């Protein structure tokens, strides 16, 4: 009886031990599984956090490269001419243990690939994210690029000495030189028709001219005539937010602007765009300092008849880098230097849907224009005083082909991410 009882208790004790061992095993397995899940979740969380940080590091590298393409002169020039090949690095500036390395390589003029690698140093490991992008800038967006003077029909030069600096002279019809005129051009004399020289006139172009008939001594060889180049049509006063009237900082009637001229000596205009509904006529006794663009529904004439007989007339047109400047008119633009009025200096574009006439009767001063001249017809008359037209690509494009606030110099064409 006692032996049976002992054996029975021993069996129960053994069963309890096995049960406890099994329960402990299950608990250990559950604990190990829970620990593994927690560890995995922590690693996922850290990985996700480091992925965000490395992405932002890589994006910061892209943005710094684009900033330098827009604002660093050397980078911008290399980008535009298609020769840029640079590396940019930044260590521990934004995130502790973080860095980025950027490589930019040109593919064409105004096009480049940018690869930015963002890295984050962790305990025993390094996380990284790669961002690739293609950037592009329109090079020579203007059909008039390089043209110091453009006429939709004829360019007429009478009794004049005209010097074209850093650009070409273009006419969709004829280029005519009358009455012992002299024209000196850094670039080419280009016409879609013919060049005519009369009465001892002389045309000297540094490069070959582009006329069908070219009776020009020193202008050789004569290339084939260029295609017709359409005159750019500008949006003066539509409801579009980019029209000149919509962009204007101030809009005046013709009478209001005349009153401003009468009551201010000088009248200083600092708005990027100033719009006049009607004509603008600057007479003797008037003084205007223009630090932007003056646009008129009608014509803009400097040196108009009338005004105070014995008072001088003053005009100053200044360009701020990155903005447009000059005279833009639906009618005509005239720069008519009056006797003894002194030099005329203009930094800006002269654009007229009718015609542009540059006339210097001052006998004592020069006419100096930096920018470009664009008109249906362009006429010069200066009685053999010097007239200097210096082409400026930035002034041309900022004045005609974009709002003063400017569109981005560099645009992103493609964006790609890698781990």
Helices and strands as residue ranges (DSSP letters): H 2-71, H 73-81, E 85-91, E 98-108, E 111-122, E 125-136, E 147-151, E 155-158, E 161-165, E 168-171, E 175-178, E 182-185, E 189-191, E 194-197, E 202-205, E 213-214, H 244-247, E 250-253, H 254-263, E 267-269, E 273-277, E 280-284, E 287-290, E 293-296, E 300-307, E 314-317, E 326-329, E 333-337, E 344-360, E 367-381, E 386-391, H 393-400, E 411-418
